[in-house]
Amino acid sequence: MVEQEGGGGYAFAQQPRAVADNRKYRDPNMHTQHGDERLSVNIMWDRRVVRGNTYAAQVLPATSVPDPVALQKEAEERKLRELKHRQKTRQVARPATPEAVAGRRHAVIQTDNFLEEIADRPAEMEMETQTDPFMDRPPSPLFLPMKTGLDRETQIVEGDLFDFDFEVEPILLVMVGKTLEQSLMEVLEEEELANMRAHQDEFDQIRAAELAEAQRMEDAERRRHEEKERRMKQERERIQDEKSAAMKVAARGFSHRYIGDMLSDVFGGLEGTGFFYDPLVKEIEETFVPWLLEGIAGDLAQAAAAQEAVSGAIGGALEEAQLRAQRAEEERLANIKKREEEAAAAAAAAEAE
């Protein structure tokens, strides 16, 4: 390696050497970084090859699927840490100097009353002194750094560092432009919303008309279907009635032909057995005679009841008269006995006197 000095630039040079040949294939006996584990020489043992059906769905193991609850909790913890870091940074950070305007730049200068030379290592020196043991220590003097360099002064008049009219123009342009852009966007948005509402109203009207037309066509088709079903039902009923009438006419003719000869014989036999009777005689025997017997039996029962009631009343009256006579006799005997006892008591009292 050669380094050139002088007015020229820096140059680098190296002795030429042959380029090493790269192997076309890897050494099958080469060990990996994990130790004695050899490289995969069989495709069936290569982890990069997926074995199985290529048409089947690749089902991931349960361990590789992240838990959504754990992910949500981790995201919340990360947000909390970021919030705490931002709060701490906001508390520690101090307001910075605004960026310089176009055409100017910031410079680091000292603004102290006495300028001090800043060095990597401050100057050091050794000094010694001896004071009396009982001397009071005077107050430490104020540190006044030694002045280095020459003082310079300048005059800054109004408008040198900051021209309000010039500096405020970009801000006003941005604010006015942003306001106009926002207003234009709002007007365009309102116009677009009005167009969308008009389009929606037109679409609703067309859709309502199409629905009404579809409903009308469905009603017409339903009425045609109902009319068709009603006509088919009437036709089936008519055919059924015609068949029934034909069967009735055939049955009537067959019955007339079959029972025409035996009608006289049947009626004669029924009349001979007494099936045909006189209605007047049957009504007298079955209606009048039972009613008459029932009425007579009722009258007889009422007469017997009246006779029994009269007999009971007479018997009761006789018994009541006998009881009254017996009670009167008992009262008479009691009065006689009482008078005799009173007379005896009076006689006994007289004898005692």
VOBAMI-659585 format. One record per residue: residue number from 1; x, y, z of N, C-alpha, C in turn; residue in one letter. Coordinates in steps of 0.001 Angstrom, whole numbers, always signed. Atoms other than C-alpha are relative to their C-alpha. Layout:
BEGIN
NUM	X	Y	Z	X	Y	Z	X	Y	Z	a .
...
//
This chain:
BEGIN
1	+866	-1185	+0	+0	+0	+0	+897	+1229	+0	m .
2	-819	-1203	+176	+1388	+3384	-1011	-864	+1205	+264	v .
3	+713	-1248	-299	+342	+6804	+357	+814	+1144	-576	e .
4	-674	-1119	+633	+1191	+9857	-1672	-297	+1268	+774	q .
5	+138	-1262	-699	+1789	+13217	+16	+302	+1142	-954	e .
6	-233	-1166	+844	+1884	+16686	-1454	-1300	+659	-372	g .
7	+1186	-723	+434	-494	+18829	-3334	-1044	-900	-617	g .
8	+971	+894	+631	-2096	+15802	-5020	-928	-624	+1016	g .
9	+957	+661	-873	-4948	+13749	-3643	+552	-1294	+552	g .
10	-378	+1268	-617	-4900	+10471	-1811	-204	-1114	-1006	y .
11	+72	+1123	+948	-4204	+7313	-3878	+312	-1279	+747	a .
12	-187	+1304	-620	-4245	+3634	-3017	+380	-987	-1085	f .
13	-458	+1012	+956	-2433	+792	-4772	+390	-1242	+769	a .
14	-299	+1281	-636	-1851	-2903	-4025	+615	-916	-1045	q .
15	-637	+942	+900	+232	-5644	-5493	-1042	-926	-617	q .
16	+985	+913	+628	-1682	-7756	-8026	+157	-1417	+528	p .
17	-13	+1396	-438	-2659	-11301	-7016	-1057	-762	-787	r .
18	+917	+857	+766	-4446	-14212	-8604	-1334	-146	+740	a .
19	+1343	+173	-573	-8177	-14600	-8087	-217	-1473	+300	v .
20	+231	+1398	-389	-9115	-17756	-6183	-1188	-568	-768	a .
21	+1087	+682	+718	-11251	-20271	-8017	-1127	-345	+973	d .
22	+1177	+375	-792	-14777	-20719	-6677	-473	-1386	-399	n .
23	+483	+1350	+279	-16087	-24235	-6351	-1379	+72	-664	r .
24	+1306	+61	+668	-18958	-25067	-8641	-1035	-663	+881	k .
25	+908	+710	-909	-20493	-27433	-6113	+579	+61	+1400	y .
26	-440	-5	-1386	-20370	-27477	-2349	+539	-1360	+387	r .
27	-582	+1238	-490	-18362	-30010	-474	-1053	-755	+811	d .
28	+1029	+724	-776	-20787	-32704	+731	+448	-314	+1415	p .
29	-499	+304	-1342	-18542	-33358	+3735	+216	+1258	+840	n .
30	-214	-1241	-737	-18513	-29683	+4791	-974	+63	+1167	m .
31	+818	-95	-1198	-19778	-29133	+8327	-663	+1371	+48	h .
32	+719	-1266	-192	-22266	-26469	+9236	+454	+649	+1293	t .
33	-388	-751	-1198	-21979	-23915	+11992	-567	-618	+1258	q .
34	+585	+608	-1187	-24039	-26098	+14339	+800	-1190	+510	h .
35	-798	+1107	-506	-21359	-28712	+14748	+133	-1085	-1049	g .
36	-161	+1146	+888	-21330	-32177	+13238	-1200	-215	-900	d .
37	+1180	+185	+850	-24749	-31743	+11609	+374	+315	-1442	e .
38	-370	-185	+1396	-24202	-32173	+7873	-1140	+689	-759	r .
39	+1015	-613	+842	-26006	-30314	+5126	-944	-1063	-537	l .
40	+995	+943	+501	-29176	-31889	+3801	+387	-436	-1402	s .
41	-338	+549	+1312	-28281	-34165	+908	-1184	-724	-607	v .
42	+1201	+666	+498	-31782	-35704	+570	-1139	+1007	+9	n .
43	+1085	-978	+87	-34708	-33612	-628	-1128	-317	+958	i .
44	+1059	+373	-936	-37025	-35570	+1665	+282	+513	+1405	m .
45	-363	-517	-1324	-35118	-34196	+4683	+282	+1499	-26	w .
46	-214	-1439	+104	-34838	-30624	+3409	-1204	+728	+598	d .
47	+1091	-708	-669	-36884	-28301	+5615	-679	+1007	-914	r .
48	+605	-967	+902	-37528	-25947	+2732	-998	-635	-951	r .
49	+914	+719	+893	-39514	-28613	+870	-1188	-466	+824	v .
50	+1232	+393	-683	-43133	-29132	+1905	-470	-1313	-598	v .
51	+469	+1307	+456	-44223	-32746	+1697	-1507	-110	+188	r .
52	+1435	+223	-128	-47799	-33905	+1210	-736	+385	-1274	g .
53	+845	-321	+1134	-50701	-33158	-1115	+60	+1495	-281	n .
54	-79	-1417	+368	-50264	-29895	-3011	-1361	+638	-171	t .
55	+1357	-553	+157	-54047	-29535	-3456	-689	+211	+1339	y .
56	+642	-132	-1315	-54851	-29783	+253	+338	+1357	+604	a .
57	-224	-1278	-684	-55145	-26701	+2440	+1159	-124	+975	a .
58	-1137	-15	-907	-51996	-25792	+4344	-482	+439	+1384	q .
59	+477	-280	-1359	-53066	-26008	+7987	+1203	+280	+884	v .
60	-1114	-367	-871	-50669	-24187	+10262	-197	-600	+1379	l .
61	+148	+533	-1368	-49944	-25669	+13688	-548	+1054	+935	p .
62	+629	-922	-957	-51669	-24175	+16673	+1020	+907	+671	a .
63	-1014	-802	-696	-48386	-22963	+18145	+440	+1199	-826	t .
64	-457	-1091	+841	-47561	-20776	+15103	-1037	+1094	-160	s .
65	+1046	-1017	+124	-50910	-18931	+15169	+71	+907	+1221	v .
66	-98	-886	-1181	-50506	-15848	+17395	-1353	+167	+663	p .
67	+1228	-202	-776	-53026	-15315	+20130	-456	+1447	-170	d .
68	+430	-1402	+189	-55129	-12217	+19272	-78	+764	+1305	p .
69	+74	-693	-1293	-55629	-11437	+22956	+1393	+445	+442	v .
70	-1369	-361	-368	-51875	-11533	+23587	+530	+1131	-881	a .
71	-440	-1073	+893	-51216	-9392	+20502	-619	+1337	+395	l .
72	+652	-1244	-414	-53778	-6808	+21635	+606	+541	+1290	q .
73	-590	-439	-1260	-52309	-6742	+25146	+1405	+568	-237	k .
74	-1347	-493	+297	-48774	-6348	+23750	-45	+1364	-684	e .
75	+133	-1304	+660	-49932	-3492	+21467	-375	+1092	+992	a .
76	+369	-1000	-1013	-51570	-1724	+24417	+1190	+363	+880	e .
77	-1189	-298	-804	-48408	-2072	+26511	+998	+854	-780	e .
78	-926	-786	+806	-46293	-737	+23618	-482	+1450	-133	r .
79	+534	-1368	+76	-48627	+2269	+23209	+189	+743	+1319	k .
80	-178	-634	-1306	-48442	+2924	+26957	+1444	+431	+203	l .
81	-1418	-362	-126	-44635	+2844	+26891	+339	+1210	-876	r .
82	-267	-1142	+874	-44536	+5214	+23900	-594	+1287	+568	e .
83	+621	-1190	-590	-46969	+7586	+25630	+829	+530	+1167	l .
84	-836	-434	-1118	-44846	+7642	+28806	+1298	+628	-491	k .
85	-1255	-544	+538	-41683	+8217	+26736	-228	+1391	-581	h .
86	+287	-1318	+574	-43324	+11112	+24838	-245	+1032	+1095	r .
87	+225	-936	-1099	-44527	+12669	+28097	+1308	+385	+676	q .
88	-1282	-287	-634	-41070	+12350	+29644	+853	+892	-900	k .
89	-779	-821	+930	-39430	+13796	+26504	-551	+1416	-65	t .
90	+618	-1326	+45	-41940	+16664	+26437	+333	+805	+1256	r .
91	-340	-706	-1232	-41165	+17464	+30075	+1463	+436	+19	q .
92	-1430	-296	-43	-37385	+17345	+29621	+406	+976	-1093	v .
93	-431	-804	+1142	-37187	+19010	+26216	-228	+1485	+272	a .
94	+77	-1445	-138	-36611	+22749	+26127	-364	+596	-1350	r .
95	+363	-610	+1293	-37967	+25100	+23490	+1246	+305	-812	p .
96	-1159	-179	+872	-35577	+25184	+20568	-107	+1322	-752	a .
97	-47	-1225	+796	-34513	+28135	+18474	-685	-239	-1339	t .
98	+662	+219	+1296	-36710	+28579	+15370	+1010	-59	-1128	p .
99	-885	+143	+1143	-35233	+27741	+12020	+275	+1364	-625	e .
100	-395	-1254	+646	-33363	+30462	+10148	-798	+209	-1274	a .
101	+734	-322	+1216	-35161	+32246	+7337	+916	-203	-1199	v .
102	-780	+226	+1222	-34078	+31889	+3739	+1060	+1091	-161	a .
103	-1104	-933	+209	-30705	+33485	+3056	+813	+296	+1237	g .
104	-739	-236	-1232	-29533	+33432	+6671	+272	-1326	+685	r .
105	-334	+1206	-731	-28010	+30918	+9056	+324	+372	+1441	r .
106	-285	-206	-1413	-27568	+30545	+12812	+1487	-225	+265	h .
107	-1406	+147	-408	-24125	+30935	+14405	+62	-30	+1516	a .
108	-159	+144	-1447	-23031	+29884	+17901	+981	+1058	+485	v .
109	-856	-1065	-531	-21651	+32924	+19763	-212	+86	+1496	i .
110	+105	-228	-1432	-21007	+33873	+23387	-637	+1367	+241	q .
111	+721	-1247	-316	-23308	+36496	+24868	+299	+500	+1408	t .
112	-343	-455	-1346	-21608	+36889	+28284	+701	+1363	-61	d .
113	-697	-1294	-56	-20133	+40190	+29453	+1494	-153	-253	n .
114	-1424	+272	+203	-16625	+38655	+29501	+129	-1273	-797	f .
115	-194	+1168	+846	-15627	+36295	+26747	+1042	-903	+624	l .
116	-905	+987	-587	-13863	+33116	+27796	+396	-975	-1092	e .
117	-499	+944	+992	-11708	+30910	+25653	-378	-1415	+419	e .
118	+436	+1369	-258	-13113	+27425	+25446	+1046	-945	-564	i .
119	-1026	+962	+414	-10484	+24698	+25321	-424	-1389	+426	a .
120	+325	+1374	-361	-10607	+20929	+25486	+419	-293	+1435	d .
121	-513	+233	-1355	-8547	+20953	+28700	+372	+1343	+601	r .
122	-328	-1323	-565	-8408	+23968	+31004	+1468	+60	+446	p .
123	-1410	-199	-413	-5028	+25439	+31878	+146	-266	+1487	a .
124	-267	+344	-1388	-3533	+24162	+35113	+1381	+540	+400	e .
125	-1293	-436	-559	-753	+25549	+37345	+1	-268	+1490	m .
126	-172	+278	-1419	+604	+24873	+40814	+470	+1263	+703	e .
127	-362	-1153	-821	+786	+27603	+43460	-140	-410	+1452	m .
128	+64	+306	-1421	+1328	+27551	+47198	+110	+1301	+794	e .
129	-41	-1158	-883	+929	+29973	+50115	-130	-487	+1422	t .
130	+62	+342	-1413	+1082	+30003	+53903	-678	+1150	+721	q .
131	+738	-1008	-755	-1314	+31836	+56187	+148	-283	+1476	t .
132	-38	+180	-1443	-1463	+32403	+59937	-1078	-981	+413	d .
133	+997	+1017	-374	-3241	+29639	+61792	-1296	+569	+525	p .
134	+1215	-571	-598	-5718	+32005	+63547	-579	+1136	-836	f .
135	+508	-1076	+838	-6365	+34363	+60640	-1366	-408	-568	m .
136	+1323	+282	+572	-10007	+34608	+59617	+79	-65	-1515	d .
137	+8	+173	+1465	-10733	+33473	+56121	-866	+1085	-624	r .
138	+799	-1045	+652	-11815	+36401	+53952	-995	-631	-977	p .
139	+970	+540	+974	-14815	+35956	+51668	+639	-226	-1350	p .
140	-551	+329	+1320	-14100	+34373	+48341	-399	+1068	-995	s .
141	+354	-1020	+1007	-13898	+36933	+45565	-797	-623	-1136	p .
142	+768	+458	+1155	-16216	+36685	+42598	+941	-374	-1126	l .
143	-827	+462	+1109	-14831	+34806	+39672	-300	+842	-1216	f .
144	+131	-782	+1219	-14226	+37043	+36756	+930	-592	-1026	l .
145	-894	+594	+995	-12946	+35227	+33713	+813	+1074	-710	p .
146	-899	-923	+674	-10034	+36826	+31991	-477	+233	-1418	m .
147	+455	-350	+1334	-10906	+38651	+28848	+1011	-471	-1025	k .
148	-841	+421	+1118	-9553	+37161	+25649	-614	+540	-1278	t .
149	+502	-536	+1254	-9917	+38684	+22227	-305	+1471	+101	g .
150	+310	-1415	+107	-11078	+42097	+21128	-1504	+188	-35	l .
151	+1430	-301	+0	-14499	+43631	+21767	-390	+669	-1309	d .
152	+563	-613	+1198	-16594	+44594	+18797	-1443	+370	+303	r .
153	+1387	-403	-196	-19922	+46347	+18607	-641	+243	-1354	e .
154	+755	-224	+1229	-22625	+46783	+16016	-1331	+628	+359	t .
155	+1297	-640	-195	-25935	+48581	+15605	-1051	-744	-824	q .
156	+1097	+710	+670	-29126	+46668	+14809	-1224	+886	+69	i .
157	+1180	-858	+57	-32012	+48833	+13684	-1234	-840	-306	v .
158	+1270	+698	+233	-35669	+47938	+13229	-95	-426	-1464	e .
159	+131	+539	+1352	-36179	+45717	+10222	+1195	-778	-472	g .
160	-1163	+763	+433	-32667	+44203	+10082	-196	-1494	+199	d .
161	+140	+1431	-287	-33445	+40905	+11791	-1352	-561	-433	l .
162	+1326	+538	+283	-37156	+40612	+11129	-847	+1091	-640	f .
163	+894	-897	+726	-39314	+42388	+8529	-1382	-649	-29	d .
164	+1314	+637	-153	-42921	+41676	+9407	-725	-116	-1343	f .
165	+725	+49	+1273	-44376	+42581	+6024	+578	-1057	-929	d .
166	-628	+976	+886	-41822	+40427	+4226	-139	-1429	+539	f .
167	+46	+1341	-582	-41847	+37516	+6682	-1419	-564	+42	e .
168	+1366	+493	-144	-45618	+37347	+7022	-628	-341	-1346	v .
169	+601	+249	+1314	-46232	+37200	+3274	-132	-1491	-321	e .
170	+192	+1445	+274	-45503	+33420	+2908	-1082	-627	+868	p .
171	+1020	+576	-884	-47654	+32646	+5945	-1393	+380	-479	i .
172	+1302	-432	+507	-50498	+34753	+4567	-368	-733	-1283	l .
173	+274	+736	+1235	-50139	+33089	+1184	-472	-1417	+299	l .
174	+395	+1367	-355	-50325	+29661	+2806	-1399	-20	+608	v .
175	+1305	-21	-660	-53277	+30599	+5011	-1121	+306	-986	m .
176	+1044	-354	+974	-55227	+32291	+2212	-189	-1122	-1014	v .
177	+118	+1106	+959	-54391	+29510	-225	-704	-1207	+595	g .
178	+646	+1144	-661	-55362	+26839	+2283	-1487	+264	+223	k .
179	+1411	-337	-212	-58594	+28689	+3109	-784	-95	-1302	t .
180	+688	+84	+1296	-59486	+29080	-562	-123	-1440	-473	l .
181	+57	+1410	+417	-58581	+25466	-1252	-1052	-767	+793	e .
182	+998	+674	-830	-60661	+24267	+1715	-1419	+413	-399	q .
183	+1324	-471	+423	-63584	+26458	+621	-400	-621	-1326	s .
184	+295	+613	+1295	-63310	+25191	-2939	-339	-1479	+150	l .
185	+283	+1415	-232	-63177	+21608	-1680	-1384	-187	+610	m .
186	+1328	+111	-607	-66252	+22191	+479	-1099	+264	-1020	e .
187	+1003	-278	+1040	-68140	+23753	-2451	-118	-1181	-956	v .
188	+30	+1169	+885	-67124	+20855	-4696	-666	-1189	+680	l .
189	+631	+1105	-728	-68134	+18402	-1974	-1515	+179	+70	e .
190	+1440	-245	-31	-71535	+20083	-1601	-632	-254	-1365	e .
191	+525	+242	+1344	-72004	+20034	-5372	-58	-1487	-308	e .
192	-9	+1452	+234	-70991	+16389	-5511	-1093	-695	+797	e .
193	+1074	+586	-804	-73351	+15539	-2647	-1364	+295	-602	l .
194	+1277	-328	+646	-76174	+17414	-4410	-221	-866	-1236	a .
195	+127	+872	+1175	-75455	+15491	-7627	-300	-1435	+403	n .
196	+252	+1366	-463	-75345	+12229	-5698	-1432	-147	+496	m .
197	+1387	+74	-455	-78661	+13036	-4008	-973	+19	-1171	r .
198	+874	-31	+1173	-80232	+13957	-7353	+30	-1332	-736	a .
199	-113	+1307	+653	-78866	+10768	-8892	-711	-1086	+803	h .
200	+680	+986	-847	-80134	+8794	-5906	-1519	+139	-112	q .
201	+1443	-201	+163	-83587	+10395	-6216	-481	-539	-1342	d .
202	+381	+521	+1315	-83679	+9629	-9929	+10	-1521	-19	e .
203	-69	+1467	-63	-82568	+6078	-9251	-1171	-572	+797	f .
204	+1139	+479	-795	-85234	+5707	-6548	-1296	+77	-791	d .
205	+1208	-109	+809	-87916	+6990	-8921	-59	-1097	-1056	q .
206	-28	+1059	+1023	-86812	+4620	-11680	-246	-1356	+637	i .
207	+178	+1282	-681	-86621	+1761	-9212	-1449	-175	+460	r .
208	+1400	+97	-413	-90081	+2582	-7826	-903	-289	-1189	a .
209	+801	+275	+1197	-91502	+2692	-11361	+177	-1441	-468	a .
210	-238	+1390	+399	-89828	-618	-12202	-683	-976	+949	e .
211	+680	+875	-960	-91137	-2166	-8988	-1508	+11	-214	l .
212	+1444	-69	+259	-94658	-882	-9737	-366	-784	-1253	a .
213	+265	+756	+1230	-94463	-2275	-13282	+122	-1499	+233	e .
214	-159	+1427	-304	-93149	-5599	-11977	-1174	-511	+829	a .
215	+1158	+399	-811	-95942	-5674	-9373	-1251	-130	-860	q .
216	+1165	+71	+888	-98523	-4915	-12070	+49	-1254	-864	r .
217	-130	+1198	+832	-97161	-7678	-14301	-233	-1256	+826	m .
218	+235	+1164	-859	-97125	-10107	-11371	-1479	-159	+323	e .
219	+1443	+78	-273	-100740	-9208	-10507	-767	-497	-1221	d .
220	+676	+460	+1216	-101797	-9640	-14136	+239	-1492	-228	a .
221	-299	+1424	+170	-100014	-12988	-14329	-743	-839	+1029	e .
222	+739	+733	-1028	-101580	-14044	-11034	-1481	-93	-342	r .
223	+1414	+47	+382	-105049	-13070	-12257	-238	-960	-1149	r .
224	+142	+950	+1113	-104512	-14981	-15513	+93	-1434	+499	r .
225	-133	+1356	-532	-103348	-18005	-13553	-1247	-404	+788	h .
226	+1209	+320	-757	-106326	-17791	-11179	-1187	-234	-922	e .
227	+1091	+197	+964	-108734	-17391	-14130	+133	-1341	-710	e .
228	-219	+1288	+654	-107150	-20378	-15835	-371	-1149	+920	k .
229	+341	+1054	-957	-107423	-22483	-12689	-1508	-79	+213	e .
230	+1456	+1	-193	-111059	-21390	-12213	-707	-616	-1197	r .
231	+613	+585	+1199	-111939	-22257	-15830	+233	-1507	-53	r .
232	-280	+1442	+8	-110222	-25634	-15537	-846	-718	+1045	m .
233	+839	+604	-1037	-112075	-26312	-12275	-1450	-86	-458	k .
234	+1365	+41	+524	-115407	-25372	-13909	-158	-1082	-1057	q .
235	+83	+1038	+1037	-114632	-27633	-16838	-1	-1386	+622	e .
236	-3	+1303	-667	-113786	-30522	-14528	-1335	-258	+693	r .
237	+1309	+181	-637	-116994	-29925	-12553	-1086	-294	-1028	e .
238	+1004	+261	+1045	-119015	-29791	-15786	+93	-1431	-511	r .
239	-166	+1384	+471	-117528	-33055	-16994	-482	-978	+1057	i .
240	+449	+880	-1081	-118142	-34602	-13576	-1527	+1	+113	q .
241	+1468	-72	-52	-121762	-33355	-13562	-626	-766	-1158	d .
242	+533	+748	+1145	-122326	-34739	-17056	+113	-1499	+226	e .
243	-144	+1430	-283	-120926	-38104	-16009	-1002	-447	+1058	k .
244	+947	+357	-1062	-123045	-38089	-12837	-1431	-48	-535	s .
245	+1358	+1	+570	-126188	-37137	-14802	-211	-1208	-898	a .
246	+131	+1176	+867	-125511	-39856	-17364	-153	-1271	+822	a .
247	+119	+1182	-856	-125003	-42408	-14585	-1370	-52	+683	m .
248	+1326	-21	-619	-128221	-41268	-12862	-1087	-410	-991	k .
249	+1002	+374	+1031	-130221	-41548	-16116	+71	-1489	-288	v .
250	-146	+1438	+253	-128782	-44994	-16761	-543	-815	+1163	a .
251	+514	+727	-1166	-129530	-46084	-13178	-1523	+79	+77	a .
252	+1461	-146	-31	-133081	-44686	-13423	-664	-934	-1019	r .
253	+577	+905	+1009	-133761	-46546	-16641	+132	-1456	+398	g .
254	-183	+1400	-425	-132282	-49765	-15255	-954	-369	+1126	f .
255	+910	+300	-1120	-134305	-49466	-12050	-1442	-123	-475	s .
256	+1365	+107	+524	-137524	-48847	-13983	-201	-1336	-713	h .
257	+141	+1275	+707	-136881	-51848	-16165	+42	-1188	+957	r .
258	-179	+1138	-902	-135861	-54044	-13241	-1164	-160	+965	y .
259	+1041	+111	-1030	-138553	-53196	-10690	-1402	+288	-541	i .
260	+1341	-273	+540	-141414	-52393	-13071	-950	-1185	+161	g .
261	+852	+1191	-87	-142721	-55996	-13025	-275	-397	+1444	d .
262	+172	+469	-1366	-142221	-56672	-9334	-653	+1033	+920	m .
263	+605	-1022	-835	-143799	-53420	-8105	-1385	-429	+483	l .
264	+1363	+427	-379	-147358	-54803	-8176	+52	-1173	+973	s .
265	-111	+1144	-909	-146286	-58050	-6507	+413	+443	+1400	d .
266	-481	-464	-1307	-144459	-56248	-3705	-1102	+733	+745	v .
267	+1077	-733	-669	-147313	-53882	-2957	-1119	-925	+436	f .
268	+1040	+957	-391	-149776	-56778	-2978	+401	-783	+1238	g .
269	-457	+741	-1170	-147666	-58765	-510	+15	+861	+1250	g .
270	-31	-894	-1158	-147190	-55767	+1801	-1405	+316	+503	l .
271	+1377	-267	-413	-150883	-55012	+1786	-607	-1208	+664	e .
272	+508	+1220	-622	-151635	-58645	+2593	+559	-205	+1399	g .
273	-609	+147	-1336	-149246	-58642	+5587	-384	+1113	+954	t .
274	+428	-1091	-864	-150841	-55485	+6949	+972	+1155	+81	g .
275	-943	-1120	-17	-148024	-53115	+6153	-692	+1310	-335	f .
276	+782	-1175	+354	-150460	-50684	+4563	-1237	+28	+874	f .
277	+1073	-108	-977	-153064	-49497	+7142	-750	+1292	-238	y .
278	+835	-1197	+80	-155875	-46938	+7611	+580	+1051	+940	d .
279	-606	-1001	-876	-154384	-43710	+8960	-910	+430	+1138	p .
280	+925	-436	-1037	-157541	-42766	+10932	-60	-1000	+1141	l .
281	+51	+1046	-1026	-157752	-46103	+12722	+1306	-32	+786	v .
282	-1308	+42	-687	-154018	-46057	+13460	+165	+1189	+928	k .
283	-117	-1185	-843	-154251	-42511	+14832	-855	-144	+1250	e .
284	+870	+200	-1169	-157237	-43448	+17104	+637	-982	+972	i .
285	-566	+1029	-869	-155478	-46553	+18393	+1291	+465	+676	e .
286	-1322	-346	-525	-152018	-45008	+18868	+35	+1363	+684	e .
287	-65	-1361	-553	-152887	-41410	+19817	-1180	+314	+914	t .
288	+1182	-424	-756	-156482	-40863	+21003	-254	-887	+1208	f .
289	+296	+919	-1106	-157011	-43984	+23103	+1038	+139	+1119	v .
290	-954	-216	-1100	-153699	-43624	+25062	-203	+1331	+715	p .
291	+239	-1320	-629	-154487	-39928	+25666	-1213	-50	+902	w .
292	+1224	+112	-797	-157999	-40772	+26910	+255	-795	+1275	l .
293	-307	+810	-1179	-156738	-43511	+29247	+883	+773	+982	l .
294	-883	-781	-862	-154038	-41216	+30577	-776	+1078	+741	e .
295	+813	-1013	-662	-156586	-38451	+31293	-896	-589	+1079	g .
296	+856	+638	-996	-158979	-40854	+33078	+825	-411	+1212	i .
297	-858	+408	-1115	-156135	-42255	+35185	+402	+1200	+835	a .
298	-351	-1206	-753	-155114	-38710	+36133	-1159	+491	+841	g .
299	+1168	-433	-773	-158656	-37802	+37178	-244	-907	+1191	d .
300	+194	+937	-1103	-158973	-40970	+39258	+1052	+224	+1089	l .
301	-1058	-244	-987	-155645	-40254	+40931	-283	+1268	+786	a .
302	+335	-1233	-705	-156760	-36699	+41736	-1158	-213	+979	q .
303	+1137	+272	-892	-160084	-37963	+43188	+448	-778	+1223	a .
304	-494	+784	-1126	-158282	-40548	+45324	+818	+871	+939	a .
305	-806	-891	-836	-155862	-37894	+46533	-892	+939	+797	a .
306	+917	-888	-719	-158749	-35557	+47405	-720	-743	+1120	a .
307	+667	+799	-1023	-160583	-38343	+49251	+935	-267	+1165	q .
308	-977	+269	-1058	-157448	-39189	+51173	+267	+1251	+807	e .
309	-226	-1253	-719	-156898	-35522	+52020	-1172	+319	+927	a .
310	+1186	-259	-839	-160499	-35192	+53308	-7	-920	+1209	v .
311	-34	+961	-1106	-160159	-38365	+55367	+1063	+399	+1013	s .
312	-1064	-429	-908	-156882	-37125	+56834	-417	+1216	+800	g .
313	+424	-1206	-713	-158392	-33747	+57693	-1026	-327	+1081	a .
314	+1018	+381	-990	-161404	-35350	+59416	+647	-722	+1171	i .
315	-683	+728	-1063	-159185	-37753	+61363	+800	+935	+883	g .
316	-783	-951	-782	-156929	-34911	+62436	-894	+848	+886	g .
317	+919	-815	-812	-159901	-32846	+63588	-526	-791	+1186	a .
318	+489	+839	-1099	-161256	-35762	+65642	+1089	-172	+1060	l .
319	-1094	+167	-964	-157872	-36372	+67239	+223	+1292	+773	e .
320	-183	-1277	-686	-157545	-32670	+68052	-1108	+236	+1031	e .
321	+1120	-165	-953	-161015	-32667	+69659	+191	-892	+1215	a .
322	-252	+904	-1119	-160150	-35717	+71745	+1098	+552	+904	q .
323	-1091	-543	-806	-156908	-34087	+72881	-472	+1193	+818	l .
324	+510	-1151	-731	-158703	-30892	+73832	-894	-446	+1169	r .
325	+885	+500	-1073	-161337	-32855	+75809	+820	-612	+1133	a .
326	-856	+628	-1009	-158623	-34829	+77584	+722	+1068	+812	q .
327	-693	-1053	-731	-156706	-31647	+78488	-972	+750	+916	r .
328	+1003	-691	-842	-159927	-30026	+79774	-343	-826	+1232	a .
329	+294	+886	-1127	-160678	-33046	+81946	+1148	+20	+993	e .
330	-1153	-28	-899	-157153	-33024	+83324	+54	+1329	+755	e .
331	-3	-1294	-684	-157414	-29324	+84154	-1093	+52	+1078	e .
332	+1103	+17	-986	-160751	-29858	+85874	+401	-809	+1219	r .
333	-421	+829	-1134	-159368	-32676	+88023	+1080	+705	+806	l .
334	-1062	-712	-718	-156308	-30579	+88874	-579	+1132	+848	a .
335	+618	-1094	-761	-158517	-27664	+89975	-724	-549	+1238	n .
336	+711	+612	-1143	-160646	-29951	+92149	+1000	-393	+1075	i .
337	-1017	+435	-958	-157538	-31430	+93748	+615	+1193	+710	k .
338	-599	-1188	-603	-156107	-27971	+94328	-941	+602	+1050	k .
339	+959	-574	-966	-159331	-26747	+96010	-76	-876	+1258	r .
340	+34	+890	-1176	-159382	-29858	+98227	+1223	+230	+870	e .
341	-1220	-223	-783	-155771	-29254	+99250	-82	+1334	+728	e .
342	+114	-1300	-659	-156510	-25604	+100026	-976	-76	+1182	e .
343	+976	+152	-1103	-159557	-26597	+102081	+620	-754	+1172	a .
344	-657	+769	-1052	-157527	-29191	+103979	+1015	+853	+736	a .
345	-998	-859	-629	-154788	-26661	+104607	-675	+1031	+898	a .
346	+703	-996	-809	-157313	-24119	+105879	-546	-639	+1278	a .
347	+516	+690	-1183	-158906	-26694	+108195	+1127	-280	+988	a .
348	-1140	+275	-880	-155508	-27679	+109546	+455	+1272	+699	a .
349	-416	-1262	-608	-154677	-24044	+110186	-979	+438	+1075	a .
350	+1010	-376	-992	-157947	-23501	+111984	+149	-843	+1257	a .
351	-188	+859	-1156	-157373	-26501	+114216	+1233	+413	+784	e .
352	-1230	-394	-696	-153911	-25281	+115022	-213	+1257	+828	a .
353	+279	-1201	-777	-155224	-21953	+116226	-829	-347	+1224	e .
//
